Amino acid sequence: MKMIQTVEVKQILTEKSRAELHEKFSARKRKLQQECDQLRFEQKRLEKNAKYSPTVLKQYFTKEIDDRLEKIKLLDFQLEQLHILPLGSELKEREVQALIEVNVGDRWDDITKMRAIVIEDGIVKEIR
């Protein structure tokens, strides 16, 4: 019988992966800042139109902008932590689903224990 199990994918921090993560976080931060600018522009455009209530518009756009500003703060924190972490640290990158073979007589604890795939610079280094 086959069963689906969640497997963690961990990345070992190297100079190359640090630079890639820094660029990824920075790009996401720039995108969020652009979204904030676009939302402010849309808010001003809609305020000129008398169809919508100014207070409702302000509440909606303030909430949307604040959500993005919180994400930017989180990215700033992640960028800061990225520079603090020593090389060789394992970072949880994501989780994937794997098919696991289950047979009569298998030890249940061995089957259900958390598995991990360790990647270094895009190459699978270890499967735990």
Secondary structure, DSSP 8 states (H G I E B T S, - for coil): -EEEEEEEEEEE--HHHHHHHHHHHHHHHHHHHHHHHHHHHHHHHHHHSTTS-HHHHHHHHHHHHHHHHHHHHHHHHHHHHHHHS-TT-EEEEEEEEEEEE--TT--HHHHHS-EEEEEETTEEEEE-
